[in-house]
Amino acid sequence: MDRRKMKQIEEKGIWGTKYVIIPNFKEKEEPFISKDEFKMYRCLEEIYKDTDIRISTQVALNQILQINTKRYEEKLLKHYIGRSLDFVLFNPKNQKIICCIELNDKTHINKRTERDIFLQEAFEYTSIPIIFIASQDNYNQKEIKEIINRELNEKYLKNKEVV
């Protein structure tokens, strides 16, 4: 690393003083979420505005899932570390996750299909549904709500509408 871009700080502890080098950080130039993700976020906001359901964006995968085996841990880490889910719907009263949503935009066509397969397989072993929604120019709230309810009903709720 370029030493001119580093900052040195002192840490005093019981074993004496040590110096820690911290790089200077700057904001990322690209937006926090893509334009398409923002459109979906606004749609989800409208759908759930009069409910107790909340929406989080870009949630780290390791906040939702943990690797449950040491046998394949190193191999799985490459799919796991640094990954995030586009949206997580949750109930703030009981802090339970309702579902995770991945928006399949143009980036999912080639380089992200392997990642999507990994996510689908990983979530099969949990009680948390993951829903993949195709990117659209405009999101129809009624259609999106129907997709979410259908996926929830099919997999986990046996024909009860919860959202």
Sequence and secondary structure as in RCSB ss.txt:
>XXXX:A:sequence
MDRRKMKQIEEKGIWGTKYVIIPNFKEKEEPFISKDEFKMYRCLEEIYKDTDIRISTQVALNQILQINTKRYEEK
LLKHYIGRSLDFVLFNPKNQKIICCIELNDKTHINKRTERDIFLQEAFEYTSIPIIFIASQDNYNQKEIKEIINR
ELNEKYLKNKEVV
>XXXX:A:secstr
  GGGEEEEEEEETTEEEEEEEE     SS SS HHHHHHHHHHHHHTTTSS EEEEEEEGGGT     STTHHH
HHHHHTT EEEEEEEETTTTEEEEEEEEE GGGTTTTHHHHHHHHHHHHTSSS EEEEE  SS  HHHHHHHHHH
HHIIIIISS    
